[in-house]
Amino acid sequence: MTMMKLAVLIAVLSTNAIREHAAETHHALAVQTQADHEATSDAQRPLAATQIMLELQVFQFKGDANAKGALPEFLEKLPRIDAASAPGEPPQSVQAAIAGGEVDKLLADAAAYCISAPRMFVHAGQTASVQIGREIAWEAMQPTAEPGVFRLVQGEPKFEGMRFDVMAEVLDDRAIAVRTLKMRFDQFVGREEVDGTSLEVGAPIIRSRESTHALVLKAGQRAILTTSTLDESGELMLVVLKAKVVDPPSDESKPYTKEAGGR
């Protein structure tokens, strides 16, 4: 092989080697850049928001039901967490207390008087709301200028029921700080009087009661809130609030499918 051909061969081999090295370097840089981008994305991705499960139970003890069993006596012994009324003032309309799991047996015995048990899931620091009840469609009679003659009037529906708004946060020890527990009760208590007749044919009368509370629930604790109904019947309304942290699913969790071992 002549010296000229040998020089050309060496030059070709050198060029190919340089190209291969450049391609490898470019590929390595691309992989590194992608890794850096993924690391940055992971660092900027927000952590899964903490969820709180809120469970409510609402009891209404009608007639003499609130005088039966050990529940009323147990409630009387609970330490109240709301401010006591000043001397000479009427007692507060809603009383709040904290109880442990020992109240569950008493509540289970009173299950026949549970009128609602909603469950809510909410992100910590956000507000969850639930409204339970019915709209009352109504017609009323109103007197006219002619004596003994009435006209039928249809009004806007009125709501009867209850509403709960809850905002809670998680403390370092996983206790739940209920920053706001707002309760509102609206109850149908009768009808407005209509001149010229003794019949109850007037517009429905709705009485309302609203209260706001703040409390802390540790593991196993429940908030117990009691009040009387708004129709002056002496019936007892009892609201139980439970709250706990709901851990988000881990990266190792699998969907419940046949491939993942489900049925």
C-alpha positions in Angstrom: 0.0 0.0 0.0 1.4 3.4 -1.0 1.9 6.1 1.5 -0.8 8.2 -0.1 -3.5 5.5 0.2 -2.4 4.8 3.8 -2.9 8.5 4.7 -6.3 8.6 3.1 -7.4 5.5 5.1 -6.2 6.9 8.4 -8.1 10.1 7.7 -11.3 8.3 6.9 -11.1 6.2 10.1 -10.3 9.3 12.2 -13.4 11.1 10.7 -15.7 8.1 11.5 -14.4 7.9 15.1 -14.9 11.6 15.6 -18.5 11.3 14.3 -19.3 8.3 16.6 -17.8 10.1 19.6 -19.8 13.3 18.8 -23.0 11.2 18.5 -22.4 9.5 21.8 -21.6 12.8 23.5 -24.8 14.3 22.1 -26.8 11.3 23.3 -25.3 11.5 26.7 -26.1 15.2 26.9 -29.7 14.6 25.9 -30.1 11.9 28.5 -28.6 14.1 31.2 -30.8 17.0 30.1 -33.9 14.8 30.3 -32.9 13.6 33.8 -32.3 17.1 35.0 -35.8 18.1 33.6 -37.5 15.2 35.3 -35.7 15.9 38.6 -36.9 19.6 38.4 -40.4 18.5 37.6 -40.4 16.1 40.6 -39.2 18.9 42.9 -41.9 21.3 41.6 -44.7 18.7 41.8 -47.0 19.5 44.8 -47.4 16.8 47.5 -50.7 15.0 47.6 -53.1 17.2 49.6 -54.1 15.9 53.0 -57.7 14.7 53.0 -60.0 14.6 56.0 -63.1 12.5 56.3 -65.9 14.1 58.3 -68.8 11.9 59.6 -72.0 13.4 61.0 -74.8 11.8 62.8 -78.0 13.7 63.5 -80.5 12.3 66.1 -83.9 13.7 66.9 -85.4 12.3 70.1 -89.2 12.8 69.8 -91.7 12.7 72.7 -90.3 11.2 75.8 -87.6 9.3 73.9 -84.9 11.6 75.3 -85.9 10.4 78.8 -85.2 6.8 78.0 -81.8 5.0 78.3 -78.5 6.3 79.7 -77.7 8.8 76.9 -79.1 12.0 78.5 -77.4 11.3 81.8 -74.1 10.6 80.0 -74.4 13.9 78.1 -75.0 15.8 81.2 -71.7 14.6 82.6 -69.6 15.6 79.5 -67.4 18.7 80.0 -68.7 21.5 77.9 -66.3 23.3 75.6 -68.6 26.2 74.7 -68.7 29.4 76.8 -71.1 29.1 79.8 -73.9 31.6 80.1 -73.5 34.5 82.4 -75.5 34.5 85.7 -79.1 35.6 85.0 -78.9 34.9 81.3 -80.8 32.0 79.6 -78.7 29.0 78.7 -77.2 28.9 75.3 -79.3 27.3 72.5 -76.5 24.9 71.4 -74.2 23.2 73.8 -71.0 21.5 72.7 -68.8 18.8 74.4 -66.1 16.3 73.6 -66.6 12.6 74.1 -64.6 9.4 73.6 -65.5 6.2 71.9 -67.5 5.1 75.0 -70.5 7.2 73.6 -70.7 4.9 70.5 -72.5 2.1 72.4 -75.1 4.6 73.6 -75.6 6.0 70.1 -75.9 2.6 68.7 -78.7 1.9 71.1 -80.4 5.1 69.9 -80.0 4.3 66.2 -83.8 4.3 65.7 -83.7 8.1 66.3 -80.9 8.8 63.8 -82.5 10.9 61.0 -79.4 11.5 58.9 -75.7 10.4 58.7 -73.9 12.2 55.9 -70.2 11.7 55.2 -67.9 14.2 53.6 -64.3 14.2 52.2 -62.5 17.5 52.1 -58.9 18.7 51.6 -57.4 20.2 54.7 -58.0 23.9 54.9 -61.0 23.8 52.6 -64.7 24.0 53.5 -67.1 21.1 53.1 -70.9 21.7 53.1 -73.9 19.5 53.2 -77.6 20.4 53.3 -80.3 17.9 54.3 -84.0 18.5 54.1 -86.8 19.4 51.8 -88.5 22.3 50.0 -92.0 22.9 51.1 -94.3 24.0 48.2 -97.2 25.9 49.5 -100.4 27.7 48.7 -102.1 30.1 51.0 -105.5 31.9 51.2 -105.6 35.6 51.5 -108.8 37.7 52.1 -110.1 39.9 49.3 -112.1 43.2 49.6 -115.3 41.2 49.6 -116.1 39.8 53.1 -115.8 36.0 53.3 -114.2 35.7 49.9 -110.5 34.6 49.7 -108.1 34.2 46.9 -105.5 31.4 46.6 -101.9 32.5 46.4 -98.9 30.3 45.5 -95.7 31.3 47.2 -92.0 30.5 46.7 -91.0 27.1 48.2 -89.5 27.3 51.7 -86.7 25.1 53.0 -87.0 22.9 56.0 -84.0 21.0 57.2 -80.4 21.5 58.3 -77.1 22.7 56.8 -73.5 22.1 58.0 -70.4 23.9 56.9 -67.1 22.5 58.2 -63.5 23.7 57.7 -60.8 21.7 59.3 -57.0 21.3 59.4 -54.5 18.7 60.5 -52.2 19.3 63.4 -48.7 17.9 63.8 -50.0 15.0 66.0 -52.6 14.2 63.4 -55.3 15.7 65.5 -58.1 17.5 63.6 -58.5 21.2 64.3 -62.1 22.1 63.3 -61.6 25.8 62.7 -65.3 26.3 61.8 -68.3 24.2 62.4 -71.4 26.1 61.3 -74.8 24.6 61.9 -78.1 25.9 60.7 -81.5 24.4 61.5 -84.7 25.5 59.7 -88.0 24.1 61.0 -91.6 24.4 59.9 -93.5 25.4 63.0 -97.0 26.4 61.8 -98.8 28.8 59.4 -99.5 32.5 59.5 -103.0 33.6 60.6 -105.4 34.8 57.9 -108.0 37.4 58.8 -111.5 36.1 58.5 -110.9 32.4 59.1 -109.6 30.2 61.9 -108.2 27.7 59.4 -104.5 27.2 59.1 -104.2 28.3 55.5 -101.6 31.0 55.7 -98.0 31.0 54.6 -95.7 28.5 56.4 -93.7 29.8 59.3 -90.1 28.7 59.3 -87.9 29.3 62.4 -84.2 29.1 62.2 -81.3 28.6 64.5 -77.6 29.1 63.6 -74.5 28.5 65.6 -70.7 28.4 64.9 -68.2 26.4 66.9 -64.4 25.7 66.9 -62.9 22.6 68.5 -60.0 20.1 68.3 -60.6 16.3 67.9 -57.8 13.9 68.9 -57.8 10.3 67.8 -60.9 8.5 69.0 -62.8 11.7 70.0 -66.2 12.9 68.9 -67.8 16.3 69.1 -71.3 16.2 70.7 -73.6 19.1 70.1 -77.1 19.3 71.6 -80.0 21.7 71.1 -83.8 21.7 71.3 -86.1 21.7 68.4 -87.5 25.0 67.3 -91.2 24.2 67.7 -91.1 24.4 71.5 -92.0 20.7 71.8 -89.0 20.1 74.0 -87.6 17.5 71.6 -83.8 17.0 71.7 -81.6 17.4 68.6 -78.2 15.7 68.9 -75.3 16.1 66.4 -72.2 13.9 66.5 -69.1 14.9 64.5 -66.2 12.5 63.9 -63.1 13.4 61.8 -59.9 11.6 60.8 -57.1 11.9 58.3 -57.4 9.9 55.2 -54.0 8.9 53.9 -53.5 9.1 50.1 -52.8 5.8 48.3 -49.1 4.9 48.1 -47.1 4.5 44.9 -47.1 0.8 45.5 -50.9 0.6 45.7 -52.6 -1.3 42.8 -56.1 -0.9 41.3 -58.7 -3.4 42.4 -58.8 -5.4 39.1 -58.4 -9.0 38.2 -54.9 -8.3 37.0 -54.0 -6.8 40.3 -55.4 -9.6 42.4 -59.0 -8.5 42.6 -62.1 -10.7 42.1 
